[in-house]
Amino acid sequence: MNAISPTETAAIPDSRTLRNAFGCFPSGVTAICAMIEGEPVGMAASSFTSVSLDPPLVLVCIQNSSDTWKKLMKAPRIGVSVLGEEHDRACSQLAAKSGNRFERLDWFATGGGAVLLEGAAVSLNCCVVEEIPAGDHRLVLLRVQTLTFQPAVSPLVFHGSRFRKLAIEATGSD
């Protein structure tokens, strides 16, 4: 078997090269939202993962320069919506730097102030446990308080700087 090794460079890659390389890894997309002073505030995040079952913890990575996170981080409850493949417009709106991020979006707020998008594959009602500095981002550890999920909703996938849908393979009997 012949193996082809990747070319190594001595220089540390620049941010554009890193972004392109990291874009080769597909990820789901989440909406991180809460009610702040009576208004929904939210952002899109693709760096999200489950961490622990006991206690139930998830992690999201937030850019240090995010003005939206500076508002959200003080909320008693934060909604994490794992977006479905029909949420591509919602994701683009929530990622925008300006404009009404919630215009024409179907959402609801929990009694504790978490904001969740209708039709999400998973809806998590969370509270912040810890923030850990990590370069130009911070790792935000969230404890899941309650959740709902819809296994029939296919997730929105972000790969190569664009939204994609999962292909469903036909299963046949042999």
C-alpha atoms as one frame of an Amber mdcrd trajectory, in Angstrom:
protein
   0.000   0.000   0.000   1.367   3.406  -0.944   0.813   6.281   1.406   0.936
   9.872   0.290   2.057  12.179   3.054   0.868  15.774   3.183   3.344  18.536
   2.581   4.474  20.165   5.794   5.411  23.789   6.028   7.727  25.357   8.577
   5.650  28.521   8.831   2.561  28.786  11.010  -0.441  29.021   8.663  -2.239
  32.358   8.404  -5.868  32.757   9.470  -7.233  32.397   5.900  -5.347  29.108
   5.413  -6.556  27.838   8.779 -10.155  28.847   7.981  -9.969  26.982   4.660
  -8.470  23.900   6.318 -10.994  23.890   9.188 -13.776  24.298   6.595 -12.977
  20.795   5.344 -14.610  19.444   8.493 -18.418  19.469   8.300 -20.271  20.756
  11.334 -23.796  21.277  12.452 -25.067  24.774  13.048 -26.693  26.121  16.188
 -28.568  29.233  17.191 -27.509  30.596  20.602 -30.288  32.901  21.843 -31.911
  34.489  24.888 -34.254  37.280  25.882 -32.301  40.381  26.895 -34.235  43.379
  28.203 -37.447  42.071  26.615 -35.954  41.482  23.147 -34.609  38.303  21.528
 -30.829  38.358  21.045 -29.046  35.622  19.164 -26.167  34.409  17.074 -25.198
  31.444  14.920 -22.422  29.098  16.016 -21.004  26.065  14.233 -18.393  25.143
  16.844 -20.658  23.122  19.110 -20.344  19.684  20.678 -21.752  17.479  23.384
 -19.416  17.106  26.374 -20.975  15.008  29.141 -24.061  12.943  29.887 -23.713
  13.199  33.669 -23.975  16.083  34.266 -25.513  17.020  30.895 -23.039  19.485
  29.349 -22.472  20.971  25.893 -19.802  23.331  24.639 -19.888  26.179  22.154
 -16.915  28.245  20.947 -17.475  32.005  20.778 -15.187  34.579  19.195 -13.778
  36.996  21.802 -14.820  39.990  19.704 -18.514  38.974  19.653 -20.671  41.868
  20.850 -23.676  39.518  20.851 -22.029  37.154  23.343 -21.283  40.099  25.638
 -25.067  40.526  25.904 -25.981  36.824  26.063 -23.413  35.741  28.652 -25.350
  37.361  31.496 -28.671  35.710  30.658 -29.955  33.260  33.285 -31.014  30.846
  30.505 -29.681  30.455  26.979 -31.419  28.532  24.221 -29.352  26.342  21.915
 -31.228  25.280  18.785 -29.555  22.663  16.592 -30.746  23.941  13.246 -32.555
  21.797  10.696 -31.819  21.817   6.972 -34.690  24.265   6.416 -33.014  26.867
   8.669 -30.392  28.131   6.189 -32.017  31.600   6.027 -32.326  31.703   9.815
 -28.649  30.861  10.170 -27.626  33.597   7.721 -29.749  36.139   9.591 -28.368
  35.144  12.979 -24.812  35.375  11.618 -25.358  38.872  10.150 -23.535  41.822
  11.685 -26.560  44.120  11.357 -30.306  44.124  10.790 -33.136  42.409  12.632
 -31.786  38.909  13.181 -35.238  37.577  14.144 -37.279  39.066  11.293 -39.658
  36.427   9.870 -38.193  33.699  12.105 -40.471  31.410  14.117 -39.204  31.331
  17.687 -40.411  31.125  21.260 -39.049  32.045  24.668 -39.110  29.777  27.704
 -40.228  31.035  31.100 -36.564  31.443  32.068 -35.743  33.518  28.986 -34.079
  30.988  26.670 -35.020  31.653  23.037 -35.434  28.624  20.761 -36.222  28.355
  17.050 -39.276  26.408  15.927 -38.499  23.292  13.912 -35.025  22.715  15.345
 -33.648  19.160  15.418 -32.733  19.683  19.085 -33.743  22.461  21.479 -31.678
  22.878  24.642 -32.525  25.172  27.547 -29.138  25.853  29.182 -27.236  27.924
  31.704 -23.592  28.980  31.532 -21.301  26.896  33.753 -17.871  28.210  32.779
 -15.969  30.209  30.180 -12.437  29.144  29.308 -10.102  31.442  27.321  -8.808
  29.758  24.147  -6.823  32.060  21.841  -9.136  34.356  19.888 -12.176  32.425
  21.176 -13.618  31.317  24.473 -14.985  27.866  25.227 -18.397  28.232  26.828
 -19.540  25.254  28.848 -23.332  25.059  29.179 -25.398  22.813  31.425 -28.547
  21.436  29.819 -31.588  22.089  32.026 -34.292  20.751  29.681 -34.439  19.569
  26.102 -36.663  18.435  23.272 -35.613  16.754  20.055 -37.107  15.743  16.736
 -35.199  12.826  15.159 -37.095  13.266  11.879 -35.590  16.746  11.346 -32.433
  16.521   9.245 -29.671  18.836  10.475 -28.259  21.825   8.639 -24.613  21.120
   7.794 -21.906  23.720   7.217 -18.987  22.552   5.083 -16.606  24.398   2.775
 -18.156  27.780   3.652 -21.632  26.762   2.503 -24.740  25.024   3.773 -25.307
  21.438   2.740 -27.896  18.744   3.275 -27.239  15.174   4.239 -27.835  12.628
   1.506 -29.922   9.684   2.543 -28.697   6.418   1.117 -31.261   3.969  -0.111
 -31.062   0.685   1.711 -31.714  -2.464  -0.196 -31.923  -6.037   0.817 -29.333
  -8.445  -0.487
